[in-house]
Amino acid sequence: MAERLAGAIRSLAERTEDRRGEAVRAVHAKTYAVLEGELEVEAGLPAPLAQGLFAQPHRYGVTLRLSSLSGDVLPDQASLPRGCALKVRGAPGPRIAGAPERDTQDFVLANSRTFNARNARLFLAAIQALTPATEQAFGIKTAASGLLRRLEGLLERHGVESPELKAIGGQPLVHPLGDTFFGQVPVRYGRHMAKLCLTPESAQRRAFRDAPLARGGDPDAVALALEDHFASQGAAWRLCVQLCTDPARMPVEDGVDAWDEEESPFLPVARLRVEPQALLGEAAARSLAFSPWNGLEAHRPLGELMRLRRAAYAWSREHRLGAGGAADGAR
């Protein structure tokens, strides 16, 4: 299964590379912004939350990448779910065997609460189904995405969110600073298991949630909105943890089951701040590689879906950056 998934990911990336004439990420091919920030671990966390990277109050430098989850570089009107990846520098403690960098902790998040496949077999089927779609013209993808966004909007007005619709083009075309990003699948959290989320602080969420993009017709509307904002303003998020309190009702091996937040709410463990700045360029984005398998043993990814994705992340990194990966100096 792992080899078949890696092969499907390779096929997607190679088709995009043939068309563009350059190697791109197998997923997250389009970067909206690369930003520098600071992650401050909160003081006085209770013992279950004071684990791993969050065991002690500390301030860490962070590189943040906002991106589209697509394996193709599409106009933003062909809107797909968004990713937010964090690379925390100076992470102390024993590392996952084979982690490609020396002292960084990566968190890879997306703006859907759950994964878009229940298990590894269905995830492979979804990736294989995407391969023919890479050959479709941008106009076809954009038109289809518009229809899917309207359908997703109707569902959300009735309190329903569809990760499956978002994954094929139904992502609302709104400002990304209002998005909450989720780890989707569990990781170790020291002596516990947990899911993570990164949620904008309340004033930011109110200002940007469901806010349309000012230049929504531009093929790079999301990047332009972020560039406009960070030219004069900063942003802040809370990194939160949802602990597994009942493995029977909070399964590790099911990608589409959200854990009950009444039983175990997301609790803040750190604050991420990004000050006003010029966005780092595409060269900086190309030099970066993120993987949930790059980090501390205390935050090892869990479950079959994550184990299968490990080879795909490793192949994508080596394909773009060479056998040395992003070199330990990449931020």
LUMRO-653712 format. One record per atom (N, C-alpha, C, O): y, x, z. Coordinates in steps of 0.02 Angstrom, whole numbers, plus 50000, padded with zeros to 5 digits. Example, Ala and Ser with C-alpha at 12.3 -4.5 7.8 and 13.67 -1.06 7.14 Angstrom:
497165066050390/497755061550390/498355066050390/498345071250423/498885064250354/499475068450357/500025064550394/500575067050402/
***
This chain:
499405004250000/500005000050000/500635004350000/501115002949964/500635009750041/501225014050044/501355017349976/501935017749955/500825019549941/500915022649876/501165017649825/501585019349783/500925011449829/501145006349781/501885004649793/502255003649745/502085004149855/502785002749870/503235008449847/503755007349815/503035014649862/503435020449840/503475020549764/504005022249736/502925018749730/502935018549657/503415013249630/503765014549581/503425007449662/503885002149640/504615004249651/505035002949609/504755007449708/505425009849721/505625015149670/506195015149645/505165019649653/505305024849603/505465021649536/505925023849501/505085016449517/505195013249453/505895010249450/506245010849399/506105006949504/506785004149506/507305009549497/507765008949456/507235014949536/507735020249534/507755023649466/508295025349441/507175024849437/507155028349373/507455024249317/507775026949272/507355017649319/507665013349267/508425013549273/508775013949223/508675013249334/509395013649343/509655020449322/510185020949291/509295025749339/509505032549321/509515033349245/509985036449219/509025030649210/509015031149137/509635027849106/509915030449058/509825022149134/510405018549107/511065021949124/511525021949083/511115024849185/511755027749208/511805035249194/512355037949194/511245038449182/511265045649170/511355049749233/511545055649228/511225046949292/511265050649355/510805047349406/510655041449402/510565051449453/510135048849506/510545044849556/511085047049577/510295039049575/510615034949626/510095033249679/509495034349670/510335030449735/509865028249787/509415022749760/509615018649718/508795022749784/508325017549764/508555010649788/508435005649754/508885010449845/509255004549869/509925007049895/510015013049904/510385002549907/511065004449929/511395009049877/511735013849894/511285007449812/511535011949760/512295011849756/512595016849737/512615006249773/513345005849769/513645006449838/513535002149881/514035011649848/514395012649911/515075009349907/515445010349858/515245005449958/515915002649962/516395007349998/516975008049977/516155010550051/516605014750091/516185019550132/515645017750156/516435025650141/516185030350190/516755031950237/517295033850216/516635031050302/517155031450353/516925035950410/516325036550424/517405039050443/517265042850504/517495038850564/518035035950564/517085038750617/517265034950677/516965038150739/516715043750737/517015034450794/516765036850858/516365031250891/516595025550894/515775033050916/515345028350952/515385030251026/515185035751045/515625025651068/515685026851139/515165022751177/515185016551177/514685026151207/514175022851247/514485020451312/514845024151346/514355014151329/514675011151387/514405014251452/513825016051456/514845014651502/514645016851569/514335011051607/514495005251595/513885012751654/513615007651699/513115002951668/513034997351693/512785004951615/512285000551585/511694999751633/511495004651666/511404993751638/510804992951680/510224997051650/510224998551591/509744998651691/509205003251671/508855001251607/508725005651566/508684994851595/508344993251531/508754994951469/508474996151416/509424994951476/509854996351419/510045003751414/510235006151360/509995007351469/510185014451471/509595018651449/509275021951490/509455018551384/508855021751356/509055026051296/509525024451260/508685031451285/508775035451225/509485037951217/509775040851262/509765036751159/510455038751144/510955035651192/511495038351201/510765030051223/511225026251265/511085027251340/511305023251381/510725032551356/510545033751426/511135035651469/511145034151529/511625039051439/512205041351477/512845039651439/512855039451378/513395038351476/514035037351442/514215043551401/514165049151426/514425042551340/514585048351297/514955045851236/514885040051217/515345050251205/515675048751142/515375053051087/515345059151093/515155049851034/514835053350979/515245052250915/515515046850903/515295057450875/515565056650808/515065052950764/514455053950770/515325048750720/514905044550678/515175044450607/515775044050597/514725044950559/514895043250490/514585036550474/514005035250488/514985032150445/514785025250431/514825024150356/515315025950324/514305021250328/514305019450257/514205011950250/513725009150276/514655008650214/514575001650196/514375001350123/514655004950081/513884997150106/513594997350040/513304990550020/513244986050062/513134990049956/512724984449932/511994986449938/511824992349928/511554981749955/510844983349960/510504984349893/509924986449891/510844982949839/510544983349773/510334990449755/510634995349779/509804990949714/509624997449686/509984998849621/509815003749587/510464994749603/510854995549542/511604995449562/511784992649613/512024998449520/512744998549533/513044992749493/513184993449434/513134987049527/513324980849494/514054979149510/514324981449560/514374975049467/515024972149487/514934968049550/514404965049561/515444967949592/515374964449656/515284956949648/515054953649695/515444954249590/515334947049579/514584945449575/514394939649585/514164950349560/513434949549566/513264951549638/513014957049650/513404947049684/513434948949755/512764948449789/512414943449784/512584953949822/511954954549858/512094956249931/512664957949948/511594955849974/511704957650044/512014964550051/511944968850007/512354965550106/512704971850119/512364975850173/512054973050219/512424982350168/512154986750219/512694990450256/513234991650229/512534992250317/512964996650357/512515001850389/512075000150428/512615008150372/512215013550400/512645018050443/513215019650425/512385019950500/512735024350547/512345030850553/511735030850559/512705036350550/512415042950565/512785045650625/513365047750621/512445045650683/512735047850746/512575055250754/511995057250751/513085059350765/512995066550769/512925068950841/513225066150887/512515074050850/512415076950916/511955072950961/512015073151022/511475069250930/511025064950970/510525069351008/510155073250977/510515068851074/510075073251114/509385070151124/509305064051126/508875074551129/508215072151148/507695073651095/507855075651040/507045072751114/506495074051067/506565069751005/506765063851008/506395072750947/506495069350883/505835066750855/505295069150874/505885061850812/505305059450775/505025065250734/505395068850702/504365066250736/504055071550697/504215070550623/504105065150595/504475075850592/504645075450521/505345072850507/505525072150449/505735071350558/506425069150547/506795074550507/506755080450524/507145072650453/507415077750407/508035081450432/508205086650403/508365079050483/508965082350508/508865084350581/508425081650616/509275089150605/509145092250669/509385088250729/509045088050780/509975085150724/510265082250785/510645075750771/511125074250807/510435072050720/510765065750704/510295059850717/509685060550715/510595054050730/510225047850738/510495042850688/511085041050691/510075040550643/510285035550594/510085028550616/509535027550643/510525023850605/510365016750612/510535013450545/511095014150520/510045009950516/510125006750450/510094999250461/509584996550482/510654995850445/510744988850462/510924984850399/511134987750349/510844978250402/511024973850346/511324967450374/511224965750432/511704963950332/512064958050357/511664951550353/511954946150347/511014952150356/510574946350366/510184947550430/509964953150444/510094942350469/509784943050535/509054945450530/508824949150572/508704943250478/508004944950471/507874948250403/508294947850358/507304951350397/507094954550335/506934949150283/506814943350301/506934951050219/506814945950167/506084945350148/505934942150097/505634948250187/504914947450175/504554947350242/504734951050288/504054943150247/503704942450311/503254948450326/503174950250385/502984951450275/502514956950287/502554961850228/502924960750180/502154967250233/502184972450183/501964970050114/502254972050064/501454965750112/501214963250047/501754959350011/501844960349950/502104955050046/502634951050015/503244955349998/503594954049949/503374960450038/503924965150023/503784968749958/504224969449916/503164971249949/502984974549887/503064969849828/503314971849775/502844963549835/502904958749781/503634957649762/503794956949703/504074957349812/504784956349799/505084962249761/505474961349715/504904968349781/505154974349747/504904974449675/505284975949629/504274972849664/503994972849596/504334967549552/504424968649492/504524961949582/504864956749544/505564958849523/505824956349473/505874963349561/506544965549544/506564970349485/507084970849451/506014973749470/506024978949419/506244976249351/506684979249320/505954970649325/506204968149260/506934966149262/507284966649212/507174963949320/507874961549325/508374967249316/508954965849300/508164973549325/508644979049316/508864979649244/509384982649230/508484976749198/508664977249127/509124971649105/509384971749049/509244966649147/509674961149128/510404963349123/510614967749160/510764960249078/511474961849070/511864959849132/511684955049167/512414963549146/512814962149205/513074954949203/513124951749255/513244952449143/513514945649139/513024940449162/513204935649195/512384941449144/511864936749166/511794937049242/511744931749275/511794943049270/511724943749342/512314940649379/512224937349431/512914941549352/513514938849384/513514931249383/513664928049433/513334928349326/513314921049321/512794918149368/512924913249403/512204921249370/511684918749415/511894919349487/511754914949528/512234924749504/512464925749572/512964920349593/512954918049650/513404918349547/513884913049562/513534906649581/513744903249629/513014904849544/512634898749560/512294899349628/512284894649667/511994905149641/511644906149704/512124906149763/511954903649817/512734908849754/513234908649809/513414901449827/513494899749885/513484897349775/513654890349790/513094886949828/513214883049874/512474888349809/511904885349845/511874887949916/511764884049963/511974894449926/511974897249994/512534894250035/512454892850095/513124893150004/513684890150040/513514883150064/513704881250119/513174879150021/512964872450042/512494872750102/512564868750149/512024877450101/511564878150157/511934879950221/511804877150274/512394884850216/512734887250276/513194881850305/513304881750366/513464877450263/513864871950290/513444867150332/513704863350372/512784867350322/512324863250363/511974867550415/511464865450443/512234873450429/511974877550483/511354881450466/510994883650511/511204882350401/510604885850380/510804892050340/511244891650297/510474897650355/510584903850317/509934905650282/509404905150312/509974907850219/509374909650181/509404917050162/509744918750113/509054921350198/509014928450177/508724929150107/508914933750071/508264924650088/507964925250022/508474923949967/508494927649917/508904918849975/509424917549925/509934923249922/510134925349868/510134925749981/510604931349982/510314937449946/510674941049912/509664938549955/509344944449927/509344944449851/509284949749820/509394938549819/509374938249746/510054936349716/510094934549658/510594936749756/511254935749728/511684930549762/512244929149738/511454927649817/511834922349850/512284924649906/512544920449943/512394931249914/512824933749966/513544931149956/513834932349903/513844927750006/514534925449998/515004931349985/514934936650015/515464930449939/515934935749919/516544935549966/517084933349946/516434937950027/516954937750079/517064944850105/516714949550087/517574945550147/517774952150171/517234955050217/516994951650262/517024961350206/516474964250245/516644965650318/516184966450358/517284965950336/517444967250406/517314961350451/517384961950512/517114955650423/516894950050463/516144949650471/515894945350507/515784953950437/515044953750438/514764956450503/515034961150532/514224953350527/513794956350578/513194959250544/512894956150500/513004965350564/512444968950533/511874969450582/511974970850642/511264968450558/510674968150600/510164973450580/510104975150521/509794976050630/509244980550616/508654976950584/508244980150552/508614970350592/508124965950561/507414966750588/507084961750602/507174972850595/506494974150621/506554978650682/507054982150690/506054978450726/506124981850791/506084989450787/505804992350740/506364992550839/506294999750850/506115000750924/506214996350966/505845006650939/505785008451009/506475008851040/506965010851007/506515006951103/507135007751139/506955010851206/506935007551258/506825017451204/506575020851263/505895017951283/505415018551245/505855014951342/505235011951367/505145004751343/504685001351364/505595002451300/505584995451278/505534995151202/505515000251168/505514988951176/505584987551105/506214983251098/506374979251141/506564984151042/507194980551035/507384979850962/507134983350918/507824975050949/508184974650886/508924976150900/509174974850954/509264978950850/509964980850857/510404976450812/510174973750762/511034975850832/511524972950787/512204976150800/512344978650855/512614976050748/513294978650752/513754972850734/513764970550677/514144970550783/514544964550772/515284966250780/515464969850827/515724963750736/516434965250743/516714962350808/516504957150831/517194965950837/517524963350897/517854956750880/518004955350822/517964952650931/518124945550920/518724944450876/518704940150832/519274948050886/519874946950845/519744948650772/519974945050727/519374953950760/519204955950692/518754950650660/518844948850602/518264948250698/517814943150671/518194936850653/518084933950599/518654934750696/519044928750681/519474929650619/519554925050579/519754935750611/520214937050555/519844937350488/520114935250437/519224939850488/518904941450425/518284937150409/518064937050352/518004933850458/517414929850444/517564924550392/518024920450401/517194924450338/517274919650283/517934920350246/518114915950208/518294925950257/518924927050221/518784929350150/518444934350141/519054925850100/518934928050030/519274934650016/519774936350049/519014938249968/519304944649949/519934943549907/519944939249862/520464947349922/521104946449888/521044947649813/521374944349773/520624952449793/520534953949722/519804952449703/519444956749677/519604946249716/518904944349708/518644944949637/518034945049627/519084945149587/518854945749519/518734952849496/518474953949441/518924957749536/518844964749517/518124966949527/517824964849577/517834970849483/517134972949493/517034977249555/516464977849579/517574980049583/517534983949644/517954980749700/518294984149738/517914974049703/518334970349749/518214972249822/518694972549861/517584973449841/517434974949911/517734981649931/518054982249983/517644986849889/517924993349904/518684993149907/518984996349950/518994989349862/519724988849862/519974985549926/520484987549953/519624980349949/519824977050011/519784981850070/520224981850113/519254985850072/519184990750127/519714996250122/519994998350172/519854998450061/520365003650051/521045001050074/521415004650108/521214994950056/521854991950076/521904991550152/522424993150181/521364989450184/521374988450256/521454995150293/521904995850335/521035000050277/521025006250316/521615010850299/521705015950332/522005009150248/522605012950235/523105012450292/523515016950303/523065006850330/523565005950384/523265003250449/523615003150500/522635001150449/522334998150508/521645001050521/521325003850477/521415000250584/520745002350602/520284996350608/520464990750588/519694997550636/519204992250647/518764994150706/518715000050723/518454989250736/518024990550794/517444985650795/517514979850777/516874988150817/516264984150823/515934985650890/516074990750922/515494981150912/515054982250969/514344983150943/514094979150904/514024988550965/513324989550950/512924986251006/513014987951065/512494981650988/512144977551038/511384978151030/511134979950976/511034976651084/510304977451087/510004970851112/510234967851159/509474968751078/509074962951099/508384965451119/507984967351076/508244965451184/507614968051209/507044963051197/507134957051203/506454965651181/505854961551177/505614960051247/505414964551284/505634953651266/505424951751333/504754948151333/504464947051387/504504946251274/503854942851269/503554944451201/503724941151152/503114949451196/502834951451131/502494945851093/502464945951032/502234940951128/501894935451095/502394931051056/502244928651002/502984930051086/503494925851053/504014929951016/504444927050981/503994936551023/504454940950988/504044946150949/504004951950970/503744944050894/503264948450860/503594954450827/504154953950802/503234959950828/503474966050796/503294965950721/503664968650680/502744962850704/502474963350636/502694957750589/502404957150535/503174953750608/503404948250565/504134949350547/504564948950591/504274950650483/504954952450464/505434946750461/506044947950459/505204940450460/505664934850450/505754930550513/506134925650511/505434932150567/505514928350628/506074931450671/506014937050694/506614927650680/507144929950725/506924928950797/506604923950813/507074933650840/506924932950911/507414928150943/508004928050926/507174924250990/507564919151023/508124922351065/507984926051112/508744920851047/509304923951082/509444920551149/509794923351191/509184914551159/509254911551225/508804915051275/508984915951333/508214917051252/507754920551296/507974927851307/507904930551361/508224930951254/508444937951258/509054938851213/508984939951153/509654938351241/510264938951201/510394946151180/510134950851209/510794946951128/511044953551109/511564955651161/512044952051174/511464961651190/511904964151243/512244970551220/511904974951192/512894971351232/513244977251207/513054983651245/512994983551306/512974989051208/512834995551239/513335000951218/513375006151250/513714999651164/514195004751141/514725001351098/514634995851073/515285004951091/515845002551049/515965007550993/516015013551005/516005005050932/516145009250874/516875008050852/517065002350839/517255013350849/517955012850828/518065017150766/517835022850761/518435014250718/518635017850658/519385017250652/519655011750649/519725022950651/520455022950646/520675022450573/520265023450528/521325020850561/521565020850491/521425027550458/521505032850489/521225027350395/521045033550360/520965032150286/520865026350265/520995037450246/520805036950176/520045036850171/519705040750204/519785032450130/519065032150121/518815038550090/519125041250044/518245041050114/517945046950083/517695045050014/517495039350002/517695049849968/517545048449899/516815047949884/516395048749928/516655046649820/515965045849798/515555052149809/514955051749821/515885058049805/515515064249817/515245064349888/514685066649899/515635061949936/515395061650005/514815056850011/514325058250047/514855051249976/514295046349978/513665049349949/513115048349976/513725053149895/513135056049863/512805061249908/512195062249904/513185064649951/512905069949993/512555067150055/512235070950092/512625060650066/512335057550126/511655054550112/511535051950058/511225054850161/510585051350158/510455048350227/510535051750278/510255041950228/510125038450290/509395036050290/509125034050239/509095036350348/508415033750356/508295031950429/508495035850473/507995026250443/507825024650513/507335029650543/507245029850604/507005033550500/506535038650524/506885045350538/506545050150556/507535045650530/507915051550548/508235050250616/508755047050620/507925052750670/508215051450735/507755053250792/507295057250785/507885050150848/507545051750910/506885047850916/506825042250891/506405050950948/505775047550963/505905041251005/505535036351000/506435041451045/506605035651087/506805029551045/506815023951071/506955030550981/507145024950938/506715024750874/506965023050820/506085026550882/505615026550825/505545019450797/505465014750835/505585018650730/505465012150699/504755009750713/504285013750718/504675003150718/504035000150735/503804995450679/504204992550644/503154994750673/502864989650629/502694992250560/502944997550538/502264988450525/502014990550460/502564991050408/502564995650367/503034986250409/503574986550360/503954993150364/504094996250313/504114995250424/504475001550432/504045007550413/504295012350383/503415007350430/502975012950412/502925013650336/502935019250310/502885008150301/502835008450228/503495010850197/503485014250146/504055008950227/504695010950199/504835018450208/505255021250174/504475021650254/504615028650268/504545033050205/504975037150191/503995032150169/503885036150109/504415034850056/504625039450021/504625028450050/505135026850000/505795030150017/506135032749972/505995030050081/506615033450101/506565040950086/507045043950061/505995043950102/505915051150092/505955052850018/506265057849999/505635048749975/505645050149904/506365049549877/506585053849839/506725044349897/507405043349873/507845049249892/508245051549852/507775051549954/508175057149977/508035063449936/508505066749913/507405065049926/507225071049889/507425070449815/507655075249785/507345064449787/507515063349717/508255064649704/508435067649654/508685062449749/509405063249739/509655070149759/510095072949727/509375072849815/509675078649846/509255084949843/509475090249865/508655084449814/508225090349811/507775090849871/507845087149919/507315095549868/506815096149921/507115097649988/506805096250040/507715100549990/508045101950054/508375095850084/508685096350137/508335090250051/508665084150077/509405084950076/509675088750035/509745081450121/510465081650123/510715087750158/511305088150177/510275092450168/510445098550205/510725096350271/511115091650275/510535099850322/510705097550389/511455096950400/511665093750448/511855099950356/512565099450366/512875093050339/513455091650354/512505089050300/512795082950274/512965078250329/512575077450376/513535075050325/513765070950380/513495063950374/513645059750417/
***
